[in-house]
Amino acid sequence: MFDFSIVTKWFDELLRVTCGLSNFWAVLIECVVVGLAILLAYALLAIVLIFMERKVCAYFQCRIGPVRVGWWGTLQVLADVLKMLIKEIFAVDKADKLLYYLAPFLVIIASVGTFSFLPWNKGAHILDFNVGIFLVTAISSIGVVGVFIAGWGSNNKYSVLSAMRGAVQMISYELSLGVCLISAVILTQTMQISGIVEAQTGPWQWLIVQGHIPAILAFLVFCIAGNAEANRGPFDLAEAESELTAGYHTEYSGMGFGFYYLAEYLNLFVVAGIATTVFLGGWAPLNIGLDGFDAIMNYIPGLVWFLGKTFAVVFLLMWIKWTFPRLRIDQILKLEWKYLMPLSLVILVLMTVCVAFGWTIHY
Amino acid sequence: MKLENKEFGFDSFASEMAKLKNEKHFDYLVTVVGEDFGVEEGLGCIYILENTNTHERCSVKQLAKKVGEESVIPSVYQLWNDADLLEREVYDFYGIKFLGHPDMRRLYLRNDFKGYPLRKDYDMDPKKNMYTTEDDVEVDTTTEWNLNNEGELVQTQHALFTDDNFVVNIGPQHPSTHGVLRLQTVLDGETVTKIYPHLGYIHRGIEKLCEQFTYPQTLALTDRMNYLSAMMHRHALVGVIEEGMGIELSERILYIRTIMDELQRIDNHLLYTSCCAQDLGALTAFLYGMRDREHVLNVMEETTGGRLIQNYYRIGGLQADIDPNFVSNVKELCKYLRPMVQEYLDVFGDNVITHQRFCNVGVMDEKDCISYGVTGPAGRASGWKNDVRKNHPYAMYDKVDFEQITLTHGDSMDRYYCHIQEIYQSLNIIEQLIDNIPEGEFYIKQKPIIKVPEGQWYFSVEGASGEFGAYLDSRGDKTAYRLKFRPMGLTLVGAMDKMLRGQKIADLVTTGAALDFVIPDIDR
């Protein structure tokens, strides 16, 4: 399997040895390059996801979706991005200007922050701390603040209601999200994301197989909670366009709205990406213990494995969104506090017992 | 129904009305018609009542008493809850003050409107009510009028809100009110504590217009009241005029009208099931319904030429004969639709989340439904057998075999199921008739100038979401002296406050969707 660290090492040596730069300049240039790469990937993936959502929902709804701009409508999203970029941003009268302008940035920071943790390939992790998983949940919580102060600062009653809903919902679901991740940590004995993926290489080593029943349950709970965390249907209460028009971002225009739009789709991708990383092996290829088969699978680059699995989960989440009606706020909280939260605690205990007694599957 | 009005006199009115309700079981107030009876009699009201056991109807005429400059009638608000909005409507158009009604505000017109437009002496000079670009005056208090012991009119002010109320306007521009309806909602957190409906954002004064138009001209207006029951609405209007003139229709006309009414009902119910899904955030189910509605509209379009505005019935028959392919197209449609209805249930109606959202939401029991005048599928969901097609048959409805769907819970879920099952019943009716359309005239020729003999008539049809009635007072002229429509949605909106108190704001959207009202029909 191709190890991306060859490239990064070569680039590092190019700067330090060939160009003879000091440590400070080398790190600075590397940071800028990596930062640009993240933002570029972020924007491109957003475009891909928005296009995918439009086509997927169109086919679910017996429509064909955008077909006019570009071949099969491929340029439609680019046109929309262009429109969004040149639109005027204006604030509402009597809005709390500081909070109003700050909120979209908080949301996008949380989104880009968690996005940077995804392991794209072997050796291609951007942020890879020893408390990686823990940090991901911490950074994703910043988004709640963004949603809340956007609704609070907009001077709009619908937005306030939506902000309350958003905050309550996201804070609640973060719990079971975190507990599910911890059960994976128990299994791999590490919080470092590269370590978690590394533990899943080899035949039948994906956590969802390794941890069998508790891991499968944890994956399902993670998908539900992650869907709620990303504010997508059937948990799109904060947006609830038929009740609260557009919820907390009702009063935003131009890129202010664009940031929310971007963050919504990328959060979807991040949730799917983390589910992939933690339960479906990240970039680890599908190995079944037959040498020939495994060799072919290993030949496929890790990036393809990672994106393939992630988009499969994204499709699953879209399928859910375009099938189910929306829940009500008390039902959403009931689902979390009465069912998902106890269930995820049970999963945690089950997983601990399994690991302690060695009842995990090792090929 | 030709009206033979009972008259009680001002002093015994309140007690006689109470007797009618409590002793003779006239517990459903169909409508209150305000009318300016002319110089001698002055202003007054006609109350149309129904006994829900025997389905017998009667009408009471009550002239207003002059107290100084004002005209007053005792309110029947305490007897029938739907009188709340109906009396406010009369107050709005005629300025009759209802004694003891706690909320005498205008209903349709702006608060700064001068005069009462449906009075015969109303000055139509546009300078009197100039078009304004100012916002309407928002009133926070409402007035109750009463007579004191000396016979003078005294007013009491009631506050609409308290200081710590969190008031949210749902509408007039809101995705879920299905038009320009404004529900001023008092919230406690997410819980609804009170709803004040504000109507009239699309009020076009259709009843006033009808007093100036000749009878054939008035027909065009009914389609524009409710594009989802365009056929039924016009059926009520041509029905009342034909009854007044005593026109005998050919069998062919009756057959075609029945089929068209039912096609329109299917059209409405398909959109209803779709919109229920949309208001709950299930957009996919919404588009499934829209897909099939196209087929219904295509079938109707081939004959009528219209998709929303049908313009098909006219006094004495139909605008044109049916299309040569109509029969085969309708049969194909029926065959196509039956399995599709099950699909809506599979994708949306039987979903567990839908049940969570619909069950025990917006509940109203049978007694309240009758009192609030919640007709149509919304009332039948609580067990009230109110189908006009069964109780007061018109066209072919007494000759076809169909079932009146009644359910028991009276919540949004049963309202939804009631609509779904009515689609099947409509298909049954159509299939019974479509093969047997008799030969004959599609139009009974009328005189060039249509005049209706003197008298008062009330004719109602089963609209898509309730009873739709037309009241005609003719003085033998070529225009109507008074033409009043009983909208389907007005009483439904009036009942929302009762249904939703103590429920969540999300339930307001659900209940509104499940009730099925169309705003232009309410506002007229």
Interface residues (C-beta under 8 A of the other chain):
Chain A: C57 F60 Q61 C62 R63 K157 Y158 L161 M164 R165 G233 P234 D236 A240 E241 S242 E243 T245 W322 T323 F324 P325 R326 L327 R328 I329 D330 Q331
Chain B: F166 V168 H174 P175 S176 E190 A277 Q278 D279 L280 G281 A282 L283 T284 A285 L287 Y288 R291 V347 F348 N351 I353 T354 Q356 R357 K504 I505 A506 D507 L508 V509
